[in-house]
Amino acid sequence: MEKLLSALNWIERQTHTRTNHAQMLVGREEGLFLRDFVLQNNCKHVLEIGTFTGYSLACLADGAKKLGFVGDINHCNSFHERYMGFTRALNKYGISFEKEICILNDDSEAYGSIDWFIAQLQAMPYRPDAFICANDFIAINLLMAVKKMNLCVPDDIKIAGFDGILQSEVVEPPLTTIKIPGKEIGRMAADMLMERMAKPEKPFVRIYVNTTPIFRSST
């Protein structure tokens, strides 16, 4: 904690003095500014959850042919990478991307509203077999909307999220997700900040941290 506070104080000093030292970003990449990054490996495990470790294979074995993505893909780089992983997974198994069964609205929309999700689902020309969501918050609200429509998860629609938040374990049914190693990312970020303080002119770095698919009852 002392190391992290020291690093954060250093960032604040650099901001106030308007120097050209780089910032340290965790989990979100913005623009083309020079800075250090610690990013979760979004594409790799969206591919895994979609194809490589059995999620889409299981869906296909159960007859699933229609998969949709849920989330604003322009919200941040992480959401966009998860979406790209999703589309690559579809392409790998020859499944058509069908925008009409995706929910890609701008995040100014009410992603936190169950009734809003119900309206989006009812507007679809047909019901998808499975949804992959940009994060667990979206997935949990979508799951609740599906249940409110008297549909069964996973029998009628399979749902998977991303982040591995605590709520994903206790929602009913428990949510299939991809867990981000938050503590490890925090430690790495603090170490990188300390090194940047000691060597402000060193080359900037970008680190991708592997994530872990967790398969639960929602799929």
Summary of the structure (lengths in Angstrom):
residues: 219
radius of gyration: 19.4
end to end distance: 38.1
largest distance: 60.0
contacts: 688
relative contact order: 0.18
helix: 44%
strand: 16%
